Amino acid sequence: MNKVEIICSFVRTKRVQFWNPYCKRRPNYRRVHNFAVRKGKSAFELSLSKNLFPSVNHLKRNMCGIVASLSNEPVVDVLVEGLQRLEYRGYDSAGVALIEPETSGFSLRVEKHVGKVKNLATACESQKFQAHVGIAHTRWATHGQPSDVNAHPHVSSGLAVVHNGILENYKALKERLIEEGYEFKSETDTEVLAHLIRHIQSIEPDLELEEAVTLALSQVRGAFGIAVIDEAHPDKLVGARRGSPLILGVAEESLVLASDATAVIGNAAKVVYLQDEDIVLCSRKKKDGATSFEFEVKSMRSELEKVTLRTDSDCESTYEDEEGKSQSKLNINIREHLKNSSKAQIVYRVMHDLTLSLDKIEKGGYEHFMLKEIMEQPQVLRDCMRGRILEDGSIKLAGLANMEKEFQAARRIIICGCGTSWHSALVGEYLIESLAQIPVEVEYASEFRYRNPVLFEDDIIIVISQSGETADTLEAVRIAKEHGCKAFGLVNVVGSSIARATDAGVYLHIGPEIGVASTKAFTGQVACLTMLAINLAQRNGKLNEEQAKELASALLKTPELIERILKKENCDKILQIASTYRYAHNFLYLGRGYNFPVALEGALKLKEISYIHAEGYPAAEMKHGPIALIDQMMPAVVIAPKNDKTYEKVVSAVEEVLARQGCVIAITSEGNSDFDDKVEYVIKVPPVREELSPLIATIPLQLLSYYIAKFRGCAIDQPRNLAKSVTVE
């Protein structure tokens, strides 16, 4: 039932009643629960689907998407299709800017709307744009609420800009530009950049577009990935990045800039991963009747080294220049920098083959990307382990070769991550300490960067990020290098910022993950950490050849075990459980040892996509506070594999929940009947070694979260307020 309506009539009472929908174990399972209502109503309708479930109509995200193209053909379809492929990143509005050919020259045309990309697509279809150069953007609001006016692109007299990131000193720059006579229509920081570029062109009209952009970026603080077009230069497209990812797709008859490779599939055979402080000029040139497309990458880093970045308070209104004339401080800053600067240096960036295929970023018949990515985990793990586990049981990680000596001599290992990556890091801590006997600490990357950590040169920092672009995690790499530590990366996206910044690393090889809620990335990260732990344990003699081979062989069999969990009968059972518990407001997840991080990950998945409050705890910690929350309305998911060395203690935790009328969903091993007559539901998974339990136990939790979210009508692939990659603080 997708909607449950309870009509409650009353005349004198101030309270209404409805049945607890999921406490079925005891004879009084239809226990009545009371809810207060406002006095003075003779009747009211309680619609659970409307009032108890959060609205999904006003979605906000924390990441934006850029697509820009210069081509021989009209580009509007490429731009809109690219934005549709970037929808998973999260957004609240979308827009395009195009330089349209006209009889008297060229003019800038802008179309932007709040809401889905399909609204923009409909508007563009009616306009019949023919432009051969354009920029497009999906925005997540940071400065100013979602609106047509605040949507990107932002313009200034025929020049248009799209921007990912945050300009920290935009207020000071905006004040100076207002004094120069510029009018602002939006509340955004990006409009400041558009006017700033145009202002620099007005001061120095002989500057090329890319030079004006470089000079403008020298005046801003913060993170950015941008694309710029100007109707005065219809054969140019300029892009630049600092902190926010930007790639260049290269084809024979077009060039495409985008936030990630998914937007350029089918439109480019090769890609260039731009680095921080890179600025790229894409140009179309005609000679002897032939058209060619060229790009040139320069580094702005040398330019920035010559700039004293101003604070907001260092922008007095006017100054006197060398001739005694009154000038704005902004103009003096610009002219001073222009006078002292040299041309940005051309840099060489490697061009990579684009190996992604269209079928990898399509749903393949599944209703949601998340379900597809859950179901493909057996094959994903085989791909992840292929060529890395040898016949003799030894582990070969090519990315580890450059750091073997450092790992053997390491005083300790510190693993940094955010969200799901932090949970996999916790599993890695258990694995490396247990198998290799190397001290491990796990840090939230967002906290690590600000707490002045004590580091030694023989420490190794492992950073984990699916996208390889997570801002906080990337900063952890910088801190590691600052202290003389080696940094080792565990990422999925080839050529990402973390992959380039670390000293060595391992790719997950799990294919693109589109769903915002991470599933196969978690199992891929855990599999890689397991292989790393076995490798380290072999090298330092903590595991002999036979022990290593036994564990590696068991790891190789996990895809088959996951396939058993994903059989239809098991999915149907979890679907039934989800149907019962979709009305819950709170969940508690309990696990011990290797399964404590799994409890955290299970709770995170439920929070992310169903908007139900959920918390993960070590089972033994329940009595230190969370037990106060236990009642019939709070389900507890308990991970209790039979071969866990703390199994009996986990069983005791279950008994404590039951004694307080709590509802329990137990995840345990096949063949274990200890919970059959005790708890509401039992999900049984194949037995496996304790070290490999996280790979198995997490699968039913992913499915449970997915089905509950589906019953609640939530936006599963694009949950509110979330983004796939968080590239700003």
N, C-alpha and C positions, 0 to 999 in steps of 0.2 A: 504494500500500500504506500503510494508516494505522498499521500496527504492524509493526515488524521485530524478530523475536526471533532471537538468535544463541545457539545452544546450544554451549558449548565444554566439552569434557571433557579432562581431563588427569590424569596420575598423578604424574609427577615434576617437571613444570615449574612455575615460579612465575609464568608469564606466559601471557596468552591473546592471540589474534590475531583481527582482523576486517578485511575489505576496506575500503579507502578508497572510499566510495560515489559520489564525484563527480569523480574525476580520470580522464577518459576520452580525453584528447587523444593521449597517447603510447602506444607499444606496451606498456609496462609499467603501464598504467593500473590494473590490479588489484594494485597494490603493497600489501603487507601492512603494517599498523601494529600495534604491540604496546602492550598496556595491562596494567599490573601488577595482580594480584589477591592476595587474602589466601591464605596458605599453609594447607594442611590440608583443602582442599575437593577432593573427587574430581570434582565437576562444578558448574557454576553457570550460571544463565541470565542473559544480559545483555539486558534489554528496553530498547531505545532509547527507545521511546515513554514508558516509565515512569521510567527512571533518567537519561537524558540530557536529557529535557525537563522544565522546571520545572512543579511542580504548579500547577494553576489552581483548586484547590478552596478555598484559603484566601486570598481576595482582600481586599486592603485599599486604601483610597482616601484622598485628602486633600481631600475636600470633603463637605459635608452638604447635605441638602435639607429645606426647610420647606414644609408646606401647612397652612393653617388656614381654617376656614369657619364662618360664621354664616348660618343660612338658615331658611326656613319649612319646608323638607323635611329628612328625615334626611340627615346629611352624611357618614356613614361611607364611602359609595361614592365621593363626590367626593374625600375625603382619600386613600383607597387608590389610586384612579386617578391622582391627582396625584403620589403617590409613585412610581408605576410610570413616569410620564413623566420623573421626575427621576432614574431609576436610572442614566442615563448619567453623572451627576455623580460616582458612586462612593460606596460605603457598605459597612458590614459588619453592620448591624442596622437594624431598623425598628420603629416603634411609633406608637400613637395614644392620645390621651386624650380622653374624651368626657364631657359632662355629661348624664347620663341622667335623664329624667323618671321619678319614682316617685310612688306614692300619697301619700307624706308630704312630697314636695318634690323635690329634685334631689340626685344623688350623682355623684361623679367616678369614672369607670371607666377603667382603663388596660389596654392590651394591647400587649406588645412582645416581640420575638423576635430572636435572632441569625439571620443569613442573609438570604435574599431576601425581597422584598416579598410574593411569592406565599405565603410561610408566614404572614405577617401577614394577608393577605387570607382565607386559609382559616380562620384563627382567628376573624376578625371575622364571617365568614358564619355560623358556628355560634352566635355570641352574639346575632345579630339586634338590633343596636343601633338605637335610635330617636332618638338625640340630635340636636338641631338646632344644636349648636355643638361644635366639637372642634378639636384640633390634632394634627399628625402630623409625623413626622421620619424621615429616613434618616441614620444616623450613620456617620462615619468616625472611628475611635478616635484620640484625642489624649491623653486622661487616663484611663488604665485600659484594659485589654484588651477586645476584643469579648466581650460577655456580655449575658444578658437583664437583669441588674441595672444594668449601665452604659448600656444602651440608653436613648434618650429616648422619651417625655417623663419628666421628673423631677418629683416631687410633694412637697408639704408641706401636710399637713392640708387636703386638698380643693382645693389650688391646684396647677396643672400648668404647666410651662415646657418649651418646646423652644428650642434655641439653636444657631446656627452661630457659629463663631469661637472665640477663646481669651480667657479672663479671666486676666490676668497676676497679679493680686493675690489669687487665690482662696484660697491657703493661709492668708494672714493673716486673711481674713474667716472662713474655716472654723474656725480656732482660736477666734475670738471667739464664733462661733455655738455651738460645742461648749460653751464656758463658759456660754452662755445656756441650755443644756439641750437643744439640738437634736441628734438622732441622724442620722448619715449612713449610708446603705446602700450607696452607690456610691463609686467612686474619681474621679468626674468633677468638673469645675469648675462644670458647669451646676446640679448639685444645690445648690451654695452659693447661687446666685441664687434658686432657689425658696424656700429657707429664709429668705433675706434679705428677700424681699418679704413673706413671711408674718410675719416678726419685726417689720417696720416697721408692718404692720397691727395687730399686738398692742400696739405702743407708742402708735400713733395710730389707734384703731379708727374714727374718723370720716372718715378719708381714703378717697377714691374709689380704685377699683382702679388706674386709670391714674396717679393721683398717687403711690400706693405704688410702682408700677413705676418711675416717674420718679425718685423718691427713692432707690430701690435702685440704679438705674443710675448715679446720681451718686457712688456709693461704689465703683464698680468701675473698673479700668483694663483696657484691651484692646479687642478687636474683638467685635462681636456683631450678630447679626440674631436677634430673638426673637419668640415668640408666647406669650401667657399667657391662661389661662382660670381661673376660680374658681367653684366650685359655689355660692358665696354670691351670685354675679352671673351667672346663667345667660343673660342677654341681653347680655353684653359679651364682646368679644374685643379684646385689646390687642396691638399689635405695635410694635417699635422697631428701629432699626438704627444702627450705627456701624461703618463699614468693610465689613461683610458685606451683600450686596444683599438687598433686600426690596421687593416690589411689592404693590399692593392692586388686586385685580380687583373691578369694580363691576357689579352686575346689579340688576334691579328687585327681586328677591326674595332676594338673597343678597349677601354680601361675602366675598371670598376673599383671604387673604394667602399669598404664595408666594415662593420664592427666585428664580424666573424665570417668564417668561410662558408657557412650555410647559405648566406645571401648571394654568393657568386657562383654557386654550382650551376653548371650549364651555360654560364656566360663567360667563363675564363678557364683556361687549361692550367695556368700556372699562377702562383701567388707569391707576393713578397710580404713578409712580416715586418712592418715598420717598427723601429725601436723608439724609446723615449727620446724626445727632442728632435725627431726626424720631421722634415717637411718635404712633401713630394709635390712636384709640378707635373701634372698630366697635360699633354698638349696634342693638338691635332694640326698637322702640317700638310700643306698642299704644294706639290712641286711637279711641274710638267704633266699636269692632269691627274696625277696620282695622289692619293691621300695616305698618310702614314700616322701612326700613333706612337708617341714617345713619352717616356717618363724619366724624371731626374730626381734623385733623393739627395737632400742635403741635411747636414746636422746643424741644428741651432745651438748646440751645446757651447761652442766657442763664443757665440754671441752672448749667451746668458752669463758666461763667466765675467764679462765686461760690464754687466749691469748691476747697479746697486738697487735691489728691489725695495720699493718704497712701502712704508706702512701707511695705514689709512690716515694717521695723524700727520704724515709728512707730505701733505698736499695742500699747502696754503694757496689761496686763490690766485694771486699774481706775484710775479717777480720782475725785476728789471734785467734785461739781457745786456750783452756787452756794449751795445750802443745806447743804453739808457732807456730803451723803449719798454713799455709795460707788456709783459707776456705772461700767459698762464703757465703754471708750473708743469702742467701736462705737456704743453708745446716745447718748453725748455728741455724736459726729460727726453722727448722724442728727438729733438734736434741734436741734443748732446750725444745721445746714443748713435744717431746716424753719422755724426761727425767722427766719432771714435771707432766705429765698427768697420770691419772688413767684410767681404762677401762670405756668406756661409759656405763651408767646405762641402764639396760633393763627396758622398760616401758610397761605398759599394754594399749592397744588400743582396743576399743570395735569393735567387728565384727557385721556388720549390714546385714540384708537380702537385697538382690538387688531386689527392687520392679519394676524396669523399665522393660518393655517388648519390644520386637523387633518392634511390630507394632507402638509403640509410636515414634520411630525414623525413620520410613519409610514414604514415601510421601502419601501412601494410595490412589493412583490413581490421585492425583493432579500433575500438571506440576512442581510446585515449593513448597518447604516447606513453604514459606511465604504465598502463597495462602491457603494452608492447614490450617495454623495457624490463618489466618484471618477468615476462614469459621468455625473453631471449637470454636470460642469465646463464642457463646451462651452456649455450654456445659461446656466449661472451667469455665465460671463465675458461673454456677450452682455448679460445683465441689468446686470452691473457697468459695462459701457461705454455702455449705451444712454443717449442724450441728452448724453453727455459728449464724444464725438468728433464734431465737426461736419463737414459736407460739404467744407469748404475745408481740412480737416486740422487745424484749430485745436482746442484742448482747452478745454472749459468745465467747471470744477469749482466748483459753486455755493458749496461750503463754503470755497473759497479766497478768495472776494471780499473778506472782511473783513481779510485779511492779505496782500494783494498787495504793498503798499508795504513791509511788514516783510520779506517774502521777497526782494524786490529789493535791499533795503539790508542783508541779513543778512551778518554777518561769517563765520559758519559755521552749519552745520546739525548738530545732534546727534540721532541716532535711537536711541530706547530700546525694548527689547522683551525678551521671555522666550521660550525654546523656539523654536518655529516662527516666531514673530513676529520673533525676533532674526535668524533666517536670511533672512527676507524683507527685513529692514532692511539686511543686508549687500548684497543685490541692489540695494536702493535706493541704497546708497552708490556702487556702481559706476555706476549709471544717472545719478544727479545730478551726480557729479563728471565723468563722461565727457561728458554732453550739455550740462549747464548750467554746468559749470566753477565750481561752488560747493564749497568745502571741506566735507567731511562726516566725522563720526566716528560710530561705532556702539558703543553701550554695552549691556551687560547691565543691565537696570533694577535687578536685585537688588544689583549692585555699585555702580551709579551713586549710589544713595541713601545709601551708607555711606562713600564715599571722598572726601568734601569736594571736589567738582569745582570747577575754576576756570571760571566762567561770566561772560559779558559781556551787557549789556542788549540788544545787537544780535545775540545768538545766538538761534536758533530751535530749540526742542526738539520733535521729532516723536515721539509715543508710539504704539506699535502694539499692539493687543490685540483678539483676536476677540470676546471676551465684553465688553470694556470695563470689567471689574471686577477685573483682575489687580492684586493689592495692591501689588506692587513697582513696577509701571508707573504706577499711580495716584500713588504717592509721588513718582515722577519729575516729575509735573505740579506737585506742591506745591513741590518744590525749584526748578523753573523759575520759578514765580511769586515765590518768595522772593528770587530773584536778579534780578527784573525782566525775565525773558525771556518771550517769547510761546510758548505751547504749542499745538501742532497735533495733532489726534487722527486716527487711522486705525482705526476700530472697525467691528464688524458689528452689534452689538446696539443698536437705537435706544433712546435714553433711558438708556443705561448711565451709570455714574458718571464714566467718562473722557469720554464725550460731553458731559456737563454741566460737567465741570471745566475742559476745554480752552477756549482762546479761539476756536478755529475747528476745522474738521475735515471729513473725508470719510467717509461710510458706504460699506461694501463692497457692500451690496445683493446678497449671495450667498444669502440665506435662512438659516434656522437650521442650524447644524452640530451634529449630535448625537454622532457618533463622537468618542471622546476624542482619537484620533490625527487631527490636523488635515490636511486635504487641500485642499478647495476654498477654505478660508480662506487658505492659502498662495498659491495662484494668484490669488485675488482681491486679496490684499495686493500682490503683485508687479504685477498689472495696474494698480492704483491708483497705485503708486509710479512706474510707467512713464509714466502719463498726467501725473502731477505733474512728472516730470523734463522731459517734452516741453514742458509749459506754462512751466516756469521757463526752459528754454533759449530758447523763443521770445521771452519777455519781456525777457531780457537780451541778445538778439541773437546767441546762440551757434548757433542754428538758424534758417535762413531759412525762408520760407513753404513752399518746395518740399521742403526736407529734412524739415520737420515733417510735412508732408502724407504724404510717402513712408513715414515711420516709423509714423505714426498708421494709415495704410491697412494696413500690414503687421500692426500690432497687432489691427486689426479682423478679420483673416483667421485669427488663431490658434485660435478655436473650431473652425473647419473642420479645421485640422490636427490638433487634439486628437481630433476625431471619428475621423479616420483611424487614429490610434494605438489607439483603443478598439474597433476592429473585432474581430470574433470570432477571426479567424485570428491576430491579434497577441496577444490575450489568451490564446489557447490555447498559443502559443509561450512566453509568460512563465509560464504555468501549468506547462509542462514543465520550465522552468528551475528553478522553485520546488520542484518534486518532487525534482529532483536535489540541490538545495542545502539542503533542510530540515534535514539532519543537521549542518550546520556549527555550530561553536561561536563563530566569529569571522568578521567581514567587514571588508574595507577598502574605502572609497569614495574615489575620486580624481577631481579636476576642477581646472581652472584658470580664472582670470578670472571671468566671470559664472557659470561652472558650479562654482566652488569652494563657494559657499553651497548649491548644489543637492546636492553630495556630502554636505555636513553634514546637510541635510534628509533625504536618502535614508537615511543612517546612523541618524538619529533615529527615522524611521518604523519601521525594522527593529527597533531596540531596544525601542521602545514596545510593539509588539504581538506580536512573536515571542519576546522575551526573549533574543535572540541579541546578544552583544556586538558592536558595530560602531563604527567610527571613520571620520570624514571628514577628509581632508587635501588641501591643495593638492598637485597631482601632483609638483611640483618638491621638495616637502618630504619626500617618501618616503625619499630617500637620507639624510636627516638624523635617522634613527632608526627609523621604522616598517618600513623594508626588512628589519630584523633579524627581523621576525615572519613574513616571507613563507616559506611552504612549501606542500606539496600540500593541506594541510588548511585553508588560509586563502584563500577566494575574494576576489578584488579586482574591484570594479565600477568601471569607468573610463568617464568621460563625455568623449567625444572627437568632437564635431561637426566635419565636414570644413572648414567655413568659419571655425572658431576661429583667431584669429591665432597662437595658441600650439599649434596642432594638432601640428606636427612634434615639439615638446617632449613633448607628451602621449604620442605614439607611442613616444618613447624610454623613457618611464616604463613603458609596457606591455612593451617589450622587457626591461627590467630585472626585471619581475615574472616573465616567462616564463623568463628565464635562471636563476631560482632555483626552478624547478619549480612556480611558482604557477599558480593557476587564474584565468582572466580572463573576465569578462562585459563586453563592450564595448558602449556605447551610442553610435552614430554616425549619420551622415546617410544617407538613402536614396541609392543609387547609388554609395556608397563601398565598395569591396571590399578595402580594405587589410587588414582584420582577418579576412577569411573563412577563410583557411587557417592562421591563427596562434593563435586563441584558442578556448576551449571554446564560447562562445555569443556571438552578435552580435545586438543589438536595434537595428533601424534605424528612425529617426524622420524625419519630413519636414524638409527643410532650411529654415532660417529665419535671419533676421538675428541677428547675435551678441547684440544687446541683448535679444532676445526668447527666446533659447535656454532660460532657466530655466523659462519657461511650458511648453515642450515636453518638455525632458529630465526634468522631475520626474514626469511621468505614468507611464512604465514603472517607475520606482522605487517609486511608490505601489503599483502592481499587484504588483510582486515581493514587497514587504513583506506585502501582504495575503494573497497565495497561500501564502507560506511559513508565515505565522501560522496559516492555515487548515489546512494539512497537519499542523502541530504540535498542533492541537487547542486553541489559545489562545483566551482570551476577547477577541475582536477589538475589539468596541465598548466593552468595559469592562476594559481591561488592568489587571493588578494594580498596586496602589500609586499609580495615577494618577487624576486628575480632570480634567474639562473646563475648569474655571475655578478657579484657585488664588487664593482671596481672603484667605488668611492667610499670614504669613511662614513 
